[in-house]
Amino acid sequence: MADHTNLSYLYSLADGDMDFVTEILDLMQKNIPVDIADIENAIAMNDIQLVQRMAHRMKSTIQYSDYLDLSELLSVFEKDNSGITIAELKTFLPELKELAENLMSLIEVEKKKIGK
Amino acid sequence: MKCIIIDDNEVARAAVKHCVEKTPFLTLTGVFTNPIEALEAIKKERPDLLLLDVEMPEMSGIDFIKTFHDIPQVILITSKKDYAAEAFDFNVTDYILKPVEYPRFLKAVTKAKEMQESLKQETPESNELFIKVTNKFVHLNLKDVLMIEALADYVNIYVEKHRYTVLSTMKAIEDKLPKKDFIRVHRSYIVRIDKIKEIDDNTISVGDQNVPISRNMKDPVMSALNKL
């Protein structure tokens, strides 16, 4: 997968089990859009705690992608007591969505590479 | 070892499930998205090990383990280091950071297996205990015991119509009692669960005695009861 990410944790955990690699990639593809939508909704609802929870959940979703740009941005959304406001988080939303879409494309490329 | 996975994230559940399936001595008996769902299965299946996420919306993993009296072993799996100190206050077996890597997972579950084996050797299953009263050893059937009360360097053991005073600490006698039958309800009191007559606010009636429940033992006491 491209420059920003590697799947070494996933391949190491899979230990040659390519069905497991595919399962995790499929789950990431399934859950990333849901997680993004939930963060967006939580922002629309002005609920900072819900934003934090949803961002935390999304970090778990992408944990095996090692996609640092996205992971670091999610940490900004997730951080408790950081003093950051919903309005400020809203300005990061386009970048979050772009990185998520990028990761989705990278997952697709990876799946093609392994023939799934 | 029978184990249960509790995690609100689908990717995390799949990863931990994969680790469990790779480990010959583990048998997966349930996968749950939140602790509330898992409660029934824990009571019914009596797993040896919970593989538990910390941050979940309905209830945190740490709050969940606080509610148990006779909890299985717990390995907490989380993306944050922040909870480690608090977690070990609740005697969790281990604490793994996400993303889970198999060697670390194997180390944690091996530790749990070793603890289970050593507990099997240590946990008394017998319902009998010999206690030293003056110069004799007296046979005590633990099924007859109502409660135990701390008394400086001694403990009072109450049976239906008698009270024995024995030189012992509460900890020493607690270690001799089957955990499924007895519960420490207060720093100074252990009661036999099936002898509890009534619980009223912060008091338990056992036989003709009323004993206090300490505030931090209220949840474990309530969870030890078969309630309707």
Interface residues (C-beta under 8 A of the other chain):
Chain A: Y9 S12 L13 A14 D15 D17 F20 E23 I24 L27 M28 K30 N31 R53 H56 R57 K59 S60 T61 I62 Q63 Y64
Chain B: D7 D8 N9 E10 V11 A12 A14 A15 H18 C19 K22 E55 P57 S79 K98 P99 V100 E101 Y102
